[in-house]
Amino acid sequence: MDFSSINWLAVLVCVVVSMVSGSIWYHPKVFFTIWWKGIGNSEQDMNAMEGGAMIWVLTILASFVQAVFVALFLSVMGSNTLAAGLQAGFLIWLGFVAPTNLVNKLFAGHGLKVWAIEAGNHLVNMLLFGAVFALWQ
């Protein structure tokens, strides 16, 4: 692993991109309401949600780690084209994110609709991360 090959500014941009895309994806007029009900919560549960600050800190940390590994994956691929960036994001999502998330959702009893919403958000982020790294040369 060659951490010196990572564009750290692009990593930070990817974190911001993931926060923006997540805000759009989970907006109440997009997927939030369906997702929230799909995980078994009601409107009253929104006000009782605990751990607000820690949720955001860990979400940002997770995006940071994901962006670093997309950058490393691209470095191993030896290519920084847009096609390679999208391919790296898609392969990481297909091989690691989607199946892991699927198992978690099925055992939690949330079903395929919740999985599709969550996995879709991760797919968008992985593709965007790959694009950011590929285009930022």
C-alpha positions as CSV (number, residue, x, y, z in Angstrom):
1,M,0.0,0.0,0.0
2,D,1.5,3.3,-1.1
3,F,-0.2,6.0,0.9
4,S,2.1,8.6,-0.8
5,S,0.2,8.0,-4.0
6,I,-3.0,9.4,-2.4
7,N,-4.3,12.9,-3.3
8,W,-5.3,13.9,0.3
9,L,-7.1,17.0,-0.9
10,A,-9.2,14.8,-3.3
11,V,-10.0,12.5,-0.3
12,L,-11.4,15.5,1.6
13,V,-13.4,16.5,-1.4
14,C,-14.8,13.0,-1.6
15,V,-15.9,13.2,2.0
16,V,-17.7,16.5,1.2
17,V,-19.2,14.9,-1.9
18,S,-20.5,11.9,0.1
19,M,-22.1,14.3,2.7
20,V,-23.8,16.2,-0.1
21,S,-24.9,13.1,-2.0
22,G,-26.2,11.5,1.2
23,S,-28.1,14.6,2.1
24,I,-29.8,14.5,-1.3
25,W,-30.3,10.7,-1.3
26,Y,-31.8,10.7,2.2
27,H,-33.9,13.8,1.8
28,P,-37.5,13.3,2.8
29,K,-38.7,13.9,-0.8
30,V,-36.3,11.3,-2.1
31,F,-35.7,8.1,-0.1
32,F,-35.7,9.1,3.6
33,T,-39.3,8.4,4.4
34,I,-39.3,5.0,2.7
35,W,-36.0,4.0,4.3
36,W,-37.0,5.2,7.7
37,K,-40.2,3.2,7.7
38,G,-38.4,0.3,6.1
39,I,-36.0,0.0,9.1
40,G,-39.0,0.0,11.4
41,N,-39.1,3.5,12.7
42,S,-41.9,6.0,13.0
43,E,-42.0,9.7,12.8
44,Q,-41.9,9.9,16.6
45,D,-38.6,8.0,16.5
46,M,-36.9,10.8,14.7
47,N,-37.0,13.1,17.8
48,A,-35.8,10.3,20.1
49,M,-32.7,9.4,18.0
50,E,-29.6,9.2,20.2
51,G,-26.0,9.7,19.4
52,G,-26.4,12.5,16.9
53,A,-22.8,13.9,17.1
54,M,-21.2,10.5,17.2
55,I,-23.2,9.4,14.2
56,W,-21.9,12.3,12.1
57,V,-18.3,11.8,13.3
58,L,-18.3,8.1,12.4
59,T,-20.1,8.8,9.1
60,I,-17.4,11.3,8.1
61,L,-14.7,8.8,9.3
62,A,-16.3,6.0,7.2
63,S,-16.4,8.3,4.1
64,F,-12.8,9.2,4.7
65,V,-11.7,5.5,4.9
66,Q,-13.7,4.6,1.8
67,A,-12.2,7.4,-0.2
68,V,-8.7,6.4,0.8
69,F,-9.3,2.9,-0.3
70,V,-10.8,3.9,-3.6
71,A,-7.6,6.0,-4.2
72,L,-5.4,3.0,-3.2
73,F,-7.5,0.7,-5.5
74,L,-6.9,3.1,-8.4
75,S,-3.2,3.2,-7.6
76,V,-3.0,-0.6,-7.8
77,M,-4.9,-0.5,-11.0
78,G,-2.3,1.8,-12.4
79,S,-4.8,4.0,-14.2
80,N,-6.4,7.4,-13.5
81,T,-8.9,7.6,-16.4
82,L,-12.6,8.3,-15.7
83,A,-13.4,4.8,-16.9
84,A,-10.9,3.3,-14.4
85,G,-12.3,5.5,-11.6
86,L,-15.8,4.4,-12.3
87,Q,-14.7,0.8,-12.6
88,A,-12.8,1.0,-9.3
89,G,-15.8,2.5,-7.5
90,F,-18.1,-0.1,-9.0
91,L,-15.9,-3.1,-8.2
92,I,-15.4,-2.0,-4.6
93,W,-19.1,-1.6,-4.3
94,L,-20.0,-4.9,-6.0
95,G,-17.4,-7.0,-4.3
96,F,-17.5,-5.6,-0.8
97,V,-20.1,-3.0,0.0
98,A,-23.3,-4.4,-1.7
99,P,-22.9,-8.1,-0.5
100,T,-22.0,-7.1,3.1
101,N,-24.8,-4.6,3.3
102,L,-27.2,-7.2,1.8
103,V,-26.4,-9.8,4.5
104,N,-26.8,-7.1,7.3
105,K,-30.1,-6.0,6.0
106,L,-31.5,-9.5,5.5
107,F,-30.5,-10.6,9.0
108,A,-31.9,-7.4,10.5
109,G,-35.2,-8.1,8.8
110,H,-35.1,-5.0,6.7
111,G,-35.5,-6.6,3.3
112,L,-34.5,-5.8,-0.2
113,K,-36.1,-2.3,-0.4
114,V,-34.0,-1.0,2.5
115,W,-30.9,-2.7,1.0
116,A,-31.5,-1.2,-2.4
117,I,-31.8,2.3,-0.9
118,E,-28.7,2.0,1.2
119,A,-26.7,0.1,-1.4
120,G,-27.7,2.6,-4.0
121,N,-26.4,5.5,-1.9
122,H,-23.1,3.6,-1.5
123,L,-22.9,2.9,-5.2
124,V,-23.4,6.5,-6.0
125,N,-20.6,7.5,-3.5
126,M,-18.2,4.9,-4.8
127,L,-18.7,6.0,-8.4
128,L,-18.3,9.7,-7.4
129,F,-15.2,8.9,-5.5
130,G,-13.7,7.1,-8.4
131,A,-14.6,10.0,-10.7
132,V,-13.1,12.6,-8.4
133,F,-9.8,10.7,-8.2
134,A,-9.7,10.0,-11.9
135,L,-10.4,13.5,-12.9
136,W,-8.2,15.2,-10.3
137,Q,-4.8,14.6,-11.9
